[in-house]
Amino acid sequence: MFTHSNDFKNMRKHSGEQLFKCEACEKMFINDSCLKTHMRKHNGEKPFKCVVCEKMFTQNSSLKMHMRLHSGEKPIKCKVCEKMFTQNGLLKEHMKIHTGEKTVKCKICEKMFTRKCNLKEHMLIHTGEKPFKCEVCEKMFAHNTHLKEHMRIHTGEKPFTCEICEKMFTHNGTLKMHMKIHTGEKTFNCEICENFFPRKDKLMIHMRIHTGEKPFKCDICEKMFTHKSTLKMHMIIHSGEKPFKCEICEKMFKHNGHLKEHMRIHTGEKPFKCEICDKIFTRKGHLKEHLIIHTGEKPFKCEVCEKMFTHNTHLKEHMRIHTGEKPLTCEICEKMFTHNGTLKMHMRIHTGEKTFNCEICENFFPRKDKLMIHMRIHTGEKPFKCDICEKMFTHNGTLKMHMRIHN
């Protein structure tokens, strides 16, 4: 028979007897003090306070382990790699790296993880949740580490330095990729065209050229894209957003590439040269259009009359003849025109501008073609001939009037 309460409690430990029950969760405890400590989880009581950071704890033992963060003490050592830890639990999790043990499983995709916290981070992929927000640009992130890395864009911080060329980088991964420039390492090769890539994901993206895969779809117009970045640029078409501004003339652009091309207007830079006539251009597209002059190619065909054109814009303008569309209006007399050039010539009627002058009689004309017709008075040219009586005329309109005689 036991005479002391301590002996009685010790016997419970050995026998596994549990006499103290939590009324909240029905968990059993061997003594009253353990139950009281446990109850703090339910009532939120945290009587133990860190004197350094004032963080509160339910148990004194938790406070003692926490204090190691401030003191830097790491008394628990990994016997394999000798890494030190503040807590025994952290060592246990660390040991899974050496053993390869993965005890935590994702219920959705069945991927295995060594730690529960890793699973929690992984679950954000399935939920799409992005709980971490950048206070500067309001971009959302799935992980806090991603937010911290993103903040370097705003702060300009580049903590990673190449030891060879001293170039600075925002991310360690970017530095590792950069190092392959110095080492010449290209580990992933395309089996179709034999191109080499420093990273597997770069090879996977490259393979879309050969497979024709376009995994990124616009939700508005359903157009498909090879790259996510190209889809993002495309979305600006639907939003109408123009986030890129020229600092000289304040013109806005949808894409940074368009702004860079525009800046050549101000700088006068013309980096694209025709190898045939040496003419230079600000944009590669303009050079391509220009080359058609030398080749004589007319790749754009009118489906109505089969007339061929060198440029698509010329075909679009031509189509207005068939559709009857006149999208350009004179603001003074409201007369409608098919082409902008025709409207400009028409405006000279209202302004009185006469830019083409006859060198013989000094008459002025608003258009070059009008001057050419006038010159027939001085040259005696009569290019219009009646097919019936062979009489010649200076103007086509005069010939039409003459034809009425025969009709």
C-alpha positions as CSV (number, residue, x, y, z in Angstrom):
1,M,0.0,0.0,0.0
2,F,1.3,3.5,-0.9
3,T,1.3,6.1,1.8
4,H,2.5,9.2,-0.2
5,S,0.6,10.9,-3.0
6,N,3.8,11.3,-5.1
7,D,4.3,7.5,-5.1
8,F,0.7,7.1,-6.2
9,K,1.2,9.6,-9.1
10,N,4.4,7.8,-10.1
11,M,2.6,4.5,-10.3
12,R,0.1,6.1,-12.7
13,K,2.9,7.0,-15.0
14,H,4.1,3.4,-15.1
15,S,0.7,1.8,-15.3
16,G,-0.6,4.3,-18.0
17,E,-3.6,5.1,-15.8
18,Q,-5.2,8.5,-16.7
19,L,-7.6,10.0,-14.2
20,F,-7.8,13.7,-15.1
21,K,-10.0,14.5,-18.0
22,C,-10.3,17.8,-20.1
23,E,-14.0,18.8,-20.2
24,A,-13.3,20.7,-23.5
25,C,-11.7,18.0,-25.7
26,E,-11.9,14.9,-23.4
27,K,-8.2,14.4,-23.4
28,M,-6.9,12.4,-20.4
29,F,-4.0,13.4,-18.1
30,I,-2.0,11.7,-15.3
31,N,-2.2,14.6,-12.9
32,D,-4.0,17.8,-12.2
33,S,-1.0,20.1,-13.0
34,C,-0.7,18.6,-16.6
35,L,-4.4,19.2,-17.0
36,K,-4.1,22.8,-15.8
37,T,-1.2,23.4,-18.3
38,H,-3.3,21.9,-21.1
39,M,-6.3,24.0,-20.3
40,R,-4.3,27.1,-21.3
41,K,-4.8,26.0,-24.9
42,H,-8.5,26.4,-24.5
43,N,-8.7,29.5,-22.4
44,G,-5.8,31.3,-24.1
45,E,-3.9,31.9,-20.9
46,K,-0.2,32.6,-21.5
47,P,1.5,33.4,-18.1
48,F,5.1,33.1,-19.3
49,K,6.6,36.2,-20.9
50,C,9.8,36.8,-22.8
51,V,11.7,39.7,-21.3
52,V,13.4,40.5,-24.6
53,C,10.5,40.6,-27.1
54,E,7.5,40.3,-24.7
55,K,6.1,37.3,-26.6
56,M,3.8,35.2,-24.3
57,F,3.8,31.4,-23.8
58,T,1.6,28.8,-22.2
59,Q,4.5,26.8,-20.7
60,N,7.7,27.7,-19.1
61,S,9.5,25.1,-21.2
62,S,8.3,26.8,-24.4
63,L,9.7,30.1,-23.1
64,K,13.1,28.5,-22.4
65,M,13.3,27.1,-25.9
66,H,12.2,30.5,-27.3
67,M,15.0,32.3,-25.4
68,R,17.5,30.4,-27.5
69,L,16.5,32.6,-30.4
70,H,17.8,35.6,-28.6
71,S,20.8,34.0,-27.0
72,G,21.8,32.1,-30.2
73,E,22.2,29.0,-28.2
74,K,21.9,25.8,-30.3
75,P,22.5,22.9,-27.9
76,I,21.1,20.1,-30.1
77,K,23.4,18.7,-32.8
78,C,22.8,16.5,-35.9
79,K,25.2,13.5,-35.8
80,V,25.3,13.3,-39.6
81,C,26.1,16.8,-40.7
82,E,26.8,18.4,-37.3
83,K,24.2,21.2,-37.9
84,M,23.0,22.7,-34.7
85,F,19.4,23.4,-33.6
86,T,17.6,25.2,-30.8
87,Q,14.9,22.5,-30.4
88,N,14.8,18.7,-30.5
89,G,11.7,18.9,-32.8
90,L,13.7,20.8,-35.4
91,L,16.4,18.2,-35.3
92,K,13.8,15.5,-35.9
93,E,12.5,17.3,-38.9
94,H,16.0,17.9,-40.2
95,M,16.9,14.2,-39.9
96,K,14.3,13.5,-42.6
97,I,16.6,15.2,-45.1
98,H,19.2,12.5,-44.4
99,T,16.8,9.6,-44.2
100,G,14.7,10.7,-47.1
101,E,11.6,10.2,-45.0
102,K,8.5,12.0,-46.2
103,T,5.6,11.4,-43.9
104,V,3.3,14.3,-44.9
105,K,1.1,13.7,-47.9
106,C,-1.0,16.1,-50.1
107,K,-4.5,14.6,-50.3
108,I,-5.1,16.2,-53.7
109,C,-2.0,15.3,-55.8
110,E,-0.4,12.8,-53.3
111,K,2.9,14.6,-53.3
112,M,5.0,13.8,-50.2
113,F,6.7,16.3,-47.9
114,T,9.1,16.0,-45.0
115,R,7.5,18.8,-43.0
116,K,3.9,19.8,-42.3
117,C,4.7,23.5,-43.0
118,N,5.9,22.5,-46.5
119,L,2.6,20.9,-47.2
120,K,0.7,24.0,-46.0
121,E,2.8,26.1,-48.5
122,H,2.2,23.5,-51.2
123,M,-1.6,23.6,-50.7
124,L,-1.7,27.2,-51.9
125,I,-1.0,25.9,-55.4
126,H,-4.3,24.0,-55.3
127,T,-6.3,26.7,-53.6
128,G,-4.8,29.6,-55.6
129,E,-4.7,31.6,-52.4
130,K,-2.2,34.5,-52.3
131,P,-2.3,35.8,-48.7
132,F,0.9,38.0,-48.9
133,K,0.5,41.5,-50.4
134,C,3.1,44.0,-51.5
135,E,2.3,47.3,-49.8
136,V,4.0,49.2,-52.7
137,C,2.3,47.8,-55.9
138,E,-0.3,45.5,-54.2
139,K,0.8,42.4,-56.1
140,M,-0.2,39.2,-54.2
141,F,2.0,36.2,-53.5
142,A,1.5,32.7,-52.3
143,H,4.5,32.7,-50.0
144,N,6.1,35.2,-47.7
145,T,9.6,34.4,-49.1
146,H,8.3,35.3,-52.6
147,L,7.1,38.6,-51.3
148,K,10.4,39.3,-49.6
149,E,12.3,38.6,-52.9
150,H,9.8,40.8,-54.8
151,M,10.4,43.7,-52.4
152,R,13.9,43.9,-53.7
153,I,12.5,45.2,-57.0
154,H,11.2,48.3,-55.1
155,T,14.2,48.7,-52.8
156,G,16.8,48.0,-55.5
157,E,18.5,45.6,-53.1
158,K,20.9,43.1,-54.9
159,P,22.5,41.0,-52.1
160,F,24.0,38.3,-54.4
161,T,27.3,39.1,-56.1
162,C,29.2,37.2,-58.8
163,E,32.7,36.5,-57.5
164,I,34.1,36.6,-61.1
165,C,32.6,39.7,-62.7
166,E,31.1,41.3,-59.5
167,K,27.7,41.7,-61.1
168,M,24.9,42.1,-58.6
169,F,21.7,40.1,-58.5
170,T,18.4,40.2,-56.7
171,H,17.9,36.5,-56.4
172,N,20.3,33.6,-55.6
173,G,18.7,31.5,-58.4
174,T,19.5,34.3,-60.9
175,L,23.1,34.3,-59.7
176,K,23.4,30.5,-60.2
177,M,22.1,30.8,-63.8
178,H,24.5,33.7,-64.4
179,M,27.5,31.6,-63.3
180,K,26.8,29.2,-66.2
181,I,27.9,32.0,-68.5
182,H,31.4,31.9,-66.9
183,T,31.5,28.1,-66.7
184,G,29.9,27.6,-70.1
185,E,27.7,24.9,-68.6
186,K,24.7,24.0,-70.8
187,T,23.2,20.9,-69.4
188,F,19.8,20.6,-71.2
189,N,19.8,20.1,-75.0
190,C,17.0,20.0,-77.5
191,E,17.0,16.7,-79.4
192,I,15.3,18.2,-82.4
193,C,17.5,21.3,-83.2
194,E,20.4,20.6,-80.8
195,N,20.1,23.9,-79.0
196,F,21.4,23.9,-75.4
197,F,19.8,25.5,-72.4
198,P,21.2,26.2,-68.9
199,R,17.8,25.2,-67.2
200,K,15.3,22.5,-67.8
201,D,12.3,24.9,-67.7
202,K,14.0,27.0,-70.5
203,L,14.2,23.8,-72.6
204,M,10.5,23.0,-71.9
205,I,9.5,26.5,-73.1
206,H,11.7,26.1,-76.2
207,M,10.1,22.8,-77.0
208,R,6.8,24.6,-77.6
209,I,8.3,25.9,-80.9
210,H,8.5,22.3,-82.2
211,T,5.3,21.0,-80.6
212,G,3.2,24.1,-81.4
213,E,1.9,24.0,-77.9
214,K,0.2,27.1,-76.7
215,P,-0.9,26.5,-73.1
216,F,-1.9,30.1,-72.2
217,K,-5.4,31.2,-73.2
218,C,-7.0,34.6,-73.2
219,D,-10.3,34.3,-71.3
220,I,-11.8,37.1,-73.4
221,C,-11.0,36.3,-77.0
222,E,-9.7,32.7,-76.5
223,K,-6.5,33.4,-78.4
224,M,-3.7,31.0,-77.4
225,F,-0.1,31.9,-76.5
226,T,3.1,30.0,-76.1
227,H,4.3,32.2,-73.2
228,K,2.6,33.6,-70.1
229,S,4.3,36.9,-70.6
230,T,2.9,37.2,-74.1
231,L,-0.6,36.6,-72.8
232,K,-0.1,39.4,-70.2
233,M,1.0,41.8,-73.0
234,H,-2.0,40.7,-75.1
235,M,-4.4,41.4,-72.2
236,I,-3.5,45.1,-72.4
237,I,-5.4,45.2,-75.7
238,H,-8.6,44.3,-73.9
239,S,-8.1,46.6,-70.9
240,G,-7.0,49.5,-73.0
241,E,-4.3,50.2,-70.4
242,K,-1.2,52.2,-71.6
243,P,1.2,52.0,-68.6
244,F,4.4,53.1,-70.5
245,K,4.9,56.9,-70.9
246,C,7.3,58.8,-73.1
247,E,9.1,61.4,-70.9
248,I,9.6,63.7,-73.8
249,C,6.2,64.0,-75.5
250,E,4.1,62.2,-72.8
251,K,2.6,59.8,-75.4
252,M,1.4,56.6,-73.7
253,F,2.1,53.0,-74.9
254,K,0.7,49.6,-74.2
255,H,4.1,47.8,-74.3
256,N,7.6,48.8,-73.3
257,G,8.9,47.6,-76.6
258,H,6.6,50.1,-78.4
259,L,7.9,52.9,-76.2
260,K,11.5,52.0,-77.0
261,E,10.7,52.1,-80.8
262,H,8.9,55.4,-80.3
263,M,12.0,56.9,-78.6
264,R,13.9,56.5,-81.8
265,I,11.7,59.4,-83.2
266,H,13.3,61.7,-80.6
267,T,16.8,60.3,-80.8
268,G,16.8,59.9,-84.6
269,E,18.2,56.4,-84.3
270,K,17.6,54.2,-87.3
271,P,19.2,50.8,-86.6
272,F,17.6,48.8,-89.5
273,K,19.3,49.2,-92.9
274,C,18.3,48.0,-96.3
275,E,21.2,46.0,-97.8
276,I,20.1,46.8,-101.4
277,C,19.7,50.6,-101.3
278,D,21.2,51.5,-97.9
279,K,18.0,53.2,-96.8
280,I,17.7,53.1,-93.0
281,F,14.6,52.6,-90.8
282,T,13.6,53.1,-87.1
283,R,11.6,49.8,-87.0
284,K,12.3,46.3,-88.4
285,G,8.7,46.1,-89.6
286,H,9.2,49.2,-91.8
287,L,12.3,47.6,-93.3
288,K,10.3,44.4,-94.2
289,E,7.7,46.5,-95.9
290,H,10.3,48.5,-97.8
291,L,12.0,45.3,-99.1
292,I,8.8,44.5,-101.0
293,I,9.7,47.4,-103.3
294,H,12.8,45.6,-104.4
295,T,11.3,42.2,-104.7
296,G,8.1,43.4,-106.4
297,E,6.1,41.0,-104.3
298,K,2.4,41.8,-103.7
299,P,1.3,39.2,-101.1
300,F,-2.1,40.9,-100.2
301,K,-5.0,40.0,-102.5
302,C,-8.5,41.6,-102.8
303,E,-11.0,38.8,-102.6
304,V,-13.5,40.9,-104.6
305,C,-11.6,42.0,-107.6
306,E,-8.3,40.0,-107.1
307,K,-6.2,43.1,-107.3
308,M,-2.8,42.6,-105.5
309,F,-1.1,44.9,-103.0
310,T,2.3,45.2,-101.4
311,H,1.0,46.2,-98.0
312,N,-2.0,45.0,-96.0
313,T,-2.8,48.7,-95.2
314,H,-3.2,49.4,-98.9
315,L,-5.5,46.4,-99.2
316,K,-7.7,47.7,-96.3
317,E,-7.9,51.1,-97.9
318,H,-8.8,49.5,-101.3
319,M,-11.6,47.5,-99.7
320,R,-13.4,50.7,-99.0
321,I,-14.1,51.0,-102.8
322,H,-16.1,47.8,-102.6
323,T,-17.8,48.4,-99.2
324,G,-18.5,52.1,-99.9
325,E,-17.1,53.0,-96.5
326,K,-16.0,56.6,-96.1
327,P,-14.7,56.9,-92.5
328,L,-13.0,60.3,-92.9
329,T,-15.2,63.5,-92.6
330,C,-14.4,67.1,-93.4
331,E,-15.1,69.1,-90.3
332,I,-16.1,72.2,-92.3
333,C,-18.5,70.9,-95.0
334,E,-19.0,67.3,-93.6
335,K,-18.1,65.7,-96.9
336,M,-17.0,62.1,-96.5
337,F,-13.8,60.5,-97.9
338,T,-12.4,57.1,-98.3
339,H,-8.7,58.0,-97.7
340,N,-7.0,60.5,-95.4
341,G,-4.9,61.8,-98.3
342,T,-8.0,62.7,-100.2
343,L,-9.4,64.6,-97.2
344,K,-6.1,66.5,-96.9
345,M,-6.3,67.6,-100.5
346,H,-10.0,68.5,-100.1
347,M,-9.1,70.7,-97.1
348,R,-7.1,73.0,-99.4
349,I,-10.4,74.1,-101.0
350,H,-11.4,75.6,-97.6
351,T,-7.9,76.9,-96.7
352,G,-7.2,78.3,-100.2
353,E,-3.8,76.7,-100.1
354,K,-2.3,76.2,-103.6
355,T,1.0,74.5,-103.5
356,F,1.6,73.5,-107.1
357,N,2.3,76.3,-109.6
358,C,2.6,76.4,-113.4
359,E,6.0,77.7,-114.4
360,I,4.6,79.0,-117.7
361,C,1.6,81.1,-116.7
362,E,2.2,81.1,-112.9
363,N,-1.3,79.6,-112.0
364,F,-1.4,77.7,-108.7
365,F,-3.2,74.4,-108.0
366,P,-4.0,72.5,-104.8
367,R,-3.0,69.2,-106.2
368,K,-0.2,67.9,-108.5
369,D,-2.7,66.0,-110.7
370,K,-4.6,69.2,-111.3
371,L,-1.4,70.9,-112.4
372,M,-0.6,68.0,-114.8
373,I,-4.0,68.4,-116.4
374,H,-3.5,72.2,-116.7
375,M,-0.2,71.7,-118.4
376,R,-2.0,70.1,-121.4
377,I,-3.1,73.6,-122.4
378,H,0.5,74.6,-122.9
379,T,1.8,71.3,-124.3
380,G,-1.3,70.6,-126.5
381,E,-1.4,67.0,-125.3
382,K,-4.7,65.3,-125.9
383,P,-4.5,61.8,-124.4
384,F,-8.2,60.8,-124.7
385,K,-9.3,59.4,-128.1
386,C,-12.8,58.7,-129.4
387,D,-12.9,55.0,-130.6
388,I,-15.5,55.8,-133.2
389,C,-14.3,59.0,-134.9
390,E,-10.8,59.1,-133.5
391,K,-11.2,62.7,-132.4
392,M,-8.7,63.6,-129.5
393,F,-9.5,65.4,-126.3
394,T,-7.5,67.0,-123.4
395,H,-9.8,65.8,-120.7
396,N,-11.6,62.5,-120.0
397,G,-14.7,64.5,-119.0
398,T,-14.8,66.2,-122.4
399,L,-14.5,62.8,-124.2
400,K,-17.5,61.5,-122.2
401,M,-19.6,64.5,-123.3
402,H,-18.5,64.0,-126.9
403,M,-19.6,60.3,-126.8
404,R,-23.2,61.5,-126.5
405,I,-23.1,62.6,-130.1
406,H,-22.5,59.0,-131.3
407,N,-25.0,57.6,-128.8
